[in-house]
Amino acid sequence: MGVLEDLADKLAADTIEQGAKLGAEDDLIRAVAKKLGISSPTMEETFMTSVRVRLAERRARQFLEKQVAQGFLEKDTGPKLMDDGH
């Protein structure tokens, strides 16, 4: 990745982590994005892309772990999908 992507991704990771600790993940993400947008709309868009990718990966990983824990494969019926609540 380039400098822009590296910085935005690191900031996204840190923002998600701190937001989770504070119990205000969405609010903190919006506040950081707004602050970025004032000085660099390009950085804001790259930050938000990193946030979306990281949150999507987290949801998919949780889904995967749940599927494995609940026994994704049923004998003779093939794969079954557990509802992940989304």
Backbone as CSV, one residue per row, in Angstrom:
resi,resn,N_x,N_y,N_z,CA_x,CA_y,CA_z,C_x,C_y,C_z
1,MET,0.839,-1.189,0.000,0.000,0.000,0.000,0.881,1.248,0.000
2,GLY,0.299,2.353,-0.420,0.998,3.618,-0.393,0.844,4.296,0.957
3,VAL,1.463,5.442,1.074,1.439,6.180,2.340,0.004,6.499,2.763
4,LEU,-0.815,6.974,1.848,-2.205,7.323,2.166,-2.958,6.118,2.730
5,GLU,-2.874,5.002,2.028,-3.580,3.802,2.466,-3.046,3.287,3.795
6,ASP,-1.725,3.314,3.957,-1.122,2.849,5.214,-1.592,3.688,6.397
7,LEU,-1.548,5.004,6.237,-1.962,5.896,7.324,-3.452,5.742,7.634
8,ALA,-4.262,5.698,6.588,-5.708,5.573,6.780,-6.065,4.242,7.432
9,ASP,-5.394,3.171,7.019,-5.689,1.859,7.586,-5.275,1.781,9.051
10,LYS,-4.135,2.328,9.385,-3.680,2.339,10.784,-4.646,3.161,11.642
11,LEU,-5.046,4.317,11.130,-5.998,5.156,11.854,-7.338,4.436,12.011
12,ALA,-7.777,3.736,10.978,-9.029,2.979,11.061,-8.939,1.898,12.131
13,ALA,-7.848,1.155,12.131,-7.664,0.091,13.129,-7.673,0.665,14.540
14,ASP,-6.945,1.750,14.735,-6.882,2.374,16.060,-8.241,2.931,16.486
15,THR,-8.954,3.536,15.550,-10.265,4.116,15.854,-11.269,3.032,16.231
16,ILE,-11.277,1.945,15.487,-12.177,0.833,15.797,-11.853,0.265,17.172
17,GLU,-10.576,0.067,17.443,-10.157,-0.488,18.736,-10.563,0.422,19.893
18,GLN,-10.255,1.709,19.776,-10.578,2.641,20.859,-12.087,2.837,20.991
19,GLY,-12.792,2.870,19.867,-14.246,3.000,19.907,-14.900,1.829,20.612
20,ALA,-14.373,0.631,20.369,-14.902,-0.562,21.042,-14.657,-0.484,22.543
21,LYS,-13.483,-0.020,22.930,-13.168,0.113,24.357,-14.088,1.122,25.035
22,LEU,-14.427,2.179,24.309,-15.281,3.234,24.860,-16.770,2.899,24.772
23,GLY,-17.103,1.879,23.995,-18.509,1.551,23.783,-19.195,2.539,22.858
24,ALA,-18.407,3.196,22.029,-18.944,4.214,21.127,-18.262,4.124,19.764
25,GLU,-18.163,2.904,19.251,-17.425,2.675,18.012,-17.942,3.525,16.854
26,ASP,-19.246,3.467,16.583,-19.810,4.211,15.456,-19.623,5.716,15.610
27,ASP,-19.859,6.223,16.801,-19.725,7.664,17.035,-18.287,8.128,16.849
28,LEU,-17.338,7.363,17.352,-15.934,7.747,17.214,-15.501,7.685,15.756
29,ILE,-15.937,6.672,15.032,-15.603,6.568,13.605,-16.130,7.783,12.855
30,ARG,-17.383,8.151,13.113,-17.962,9.323,12.440,-17.210,10.607,12.788
31,ALA,-16.835,10.760,14.049,-16.128,11.972,14.473,-14.753,12.073,13.817
32,VAL,-14.036,10.963,13.770,-12.712,10.974,13.140,-12.851,11.233,11.642
33,ALA,-13.822,10.601,11.002,-14.039,10.814,9.570,-14.369,12.275,9.276
34,LYS,-15.207,12.864,10.109,-15.572,14.276,9.917,-14.344,15.168,10.042
35,LYS,-13.526,14.913,11.044,-12.311,15.706,11.247,-11.370,15.557,10.052
36,LEU,-11.217,14.341,9.555,-10.375,14.116,8.379,-10.916,14.855,7.161
37,GLY,-12.232,14.803,6.978,-12.855,15.419,5.814,-12.639,16.911,5.719
38,ILE,-12.446,17.561,6.854,-12.202,19.006,6.862,-10.896,19.339,6.161
39,SER,-9.871,18.539,6.423,-8.559,18.851,5.852,-8.200,18.007,4.637
40,SER,-8.775,16.811,4.512,-8.430,15.945,3.386,-9.572,14.981,3.068
41,PRO,-10.444,15.367,2.146,-11.524,14.467,1.748,-11.005,13.124,1.216
42,THR,-9.862,13.147,0.567,-9.275,11.903,0.059,-8.909,10.975,1.205
43,MET,-8.305,11.531,2.242,-7.944,10.736,3.419,-9.204,10.220,4.111
44,GLU,-10.237,11.051,4.178,-11.498,10.626,4.792,-12.078,9.422,4.056
45,GLU,-12.116,9.473,2.740,-12.660,8.364,1.957,-11.829,7.100,2.129
46,THR,-10.521,7.247,2.151,-9.643,6.090,2.324,-9.804,5.505,3.722
47,PHE,-9.921,6.360,4.724,-10.166,5.927,6.101,-11.471,5.139,6.187
48,MET,-12.541,5.690,5.606,-13.839,5.019,5.673,-13.821,3.688,4.922
49,THR,-13.087,3.615,3.826,-12.942,2.340,3.122,-12.269,1.319,4.023
50,SER,-11.212,1.721,4.699,-10.518,0.814,5.622,-11.430,0.393,6.767
51,VAL,-12.210,1.324,7.287,-13.152,0.996,8.361,-14.147,-0.053,7.871
52,ARG,-14.752,0.187,6.704,-15.752,-0.752,6.180,-15.151,-2.137,5.943
53,VAL,-13.950,-2.168,5.382,-13.289,-3.449,5.116,-12.993,-4.176,6.422
54,ARG,-12.465,-3.468,7.401,-12.130,-4.094,8.685,-13.383,-4.596,9.417
55,LEU,-14.455,-3.815,9.400,-15.686,-4.243,10.069,-16.335,-5.419,9.339
56,ALA,-16.288,-5.402,8.012,-16.826,-6.523,7.238,-16.035,-7.795,7.515
57,GLU,-14.716,-7.672,7.579,-13.876,-8.833,7.874,-14.179,-9.373,9.264
58,ARG,-14.380,-8.484,10.220,-14.689,-8.910,11.586,-16.013,-9.677,11.636
59,ARG,-17.039,-9.146,10.943,-18.335,-9.836,10.909,-18.217,-11.196,10.221
60,ALA,-17.481,-11.250,9.125,-17.308,-12.513,8.405,-16.540,-13.523,9.249
61,ARG,-15.529,-13.068,9.960,-14.748,-13.961,10.817,-15.624,-14.509,11.954
62,GLN,-16.451,-13.650,12.552,-17.358,-14.106,13.605,-18.336,-15.144,13.059
63,PHE,-18.842,-14.889,11.866,-19.744,-15.829,11.212,-19.038,-17.162,10.974
64,LEU,-17.823,-17.110,10.449,-17.044,-18.321,10.198,-16.827,-19.112,11.485
65,GLU,-16.425,-18.429,12.535,-16.187,-19.103,13.811,-17.461,-19.758,14.342
66,LYS,-18.591,-19.073,14.182,-19.871,-19.630,14.629,-20.237,-20.863,13.811
67,GLN,-20.034,-20.776,12.493,-20.341,-21.913,11.631,-19.508,-23.134,12.013
68,VAL,-18.232,-22.933,12.226,-17.341,-24.033,12.591,-17.737,-24.596,13.952
69,ALA,-18.007,-23.721,14.909,-18.369,-24.164,16.257,-19.674,-24.956,16.261
70,GLN,-20.597,-24.604,15.371,-21.894,-25.274,15.349,-21.938,-26.446,14.379
71,GLY,-20.829,-26.749,13.749,-20.786,-27.888,12.828,-21.376,-27.557,11.483
72,PHE,-20.619,-26.883,10.660,-21.096,-26.401,9.363,-21.623,-27.525,8.478
73,LEU,-20.987,-28.662,8.477,-21.407,-29.743,7.584,-22.304,-30.741,8.303
74,GLU,-23.416,-31.043,7.678,-24.306,-32.090,8.172,-24.102,-33.318,7.298
75,LYS,-24.031,-34.459,7.901,-23.853,-35.696,7.156,-25.021,-35.900,6.193
76,ASP,-24.717,-36.188,4.940,-25.667,-36.523,3.873,-26.522,-35.351,3.391
77,THR,-26.450,-34.201,4.000,-27.280,-33.087,3.530,-26.448,-31.925,3.031
78,GLY,-25.136,-32.033,3.126,-24.276,-30.966,2.645,-24.221,-29.815,3.616
79,PRO,-23.762,-28.674,3.129,-23.573,-27.537,4.026,-24.894,-26.960,4.522
80,LYS,-24.862,-26.481,5.728,-26.001,-25.749,6.279,-25.482,-24.396,6.739
81,LEU,-26.282,-23.390,6.603,-25.892,-22.052,7.030,-26.669,-21.681,8.270
82,MET,-25.937,-21.259,9.283,-26.558,-20.778,10.510,-26.847,-19.296,10.333
83,ASP,-27.970,-18.857,10.811,-28.300,-17.437,10.754,-27.364,-16.677,11.668
84,ASP,-26.729,-15.636,11.124,-25.799,-14.845,11.934,-26.446,-13.597,12.507
85,GLY,-27.746,-13.450,12.328,-28.449,-12.310,12.905,-28.447,-11.069,12.040
86,HIS,-27.869,-11.143,10.826,-27.851,-9.977,9.926,-28.648,-10.270,8.692
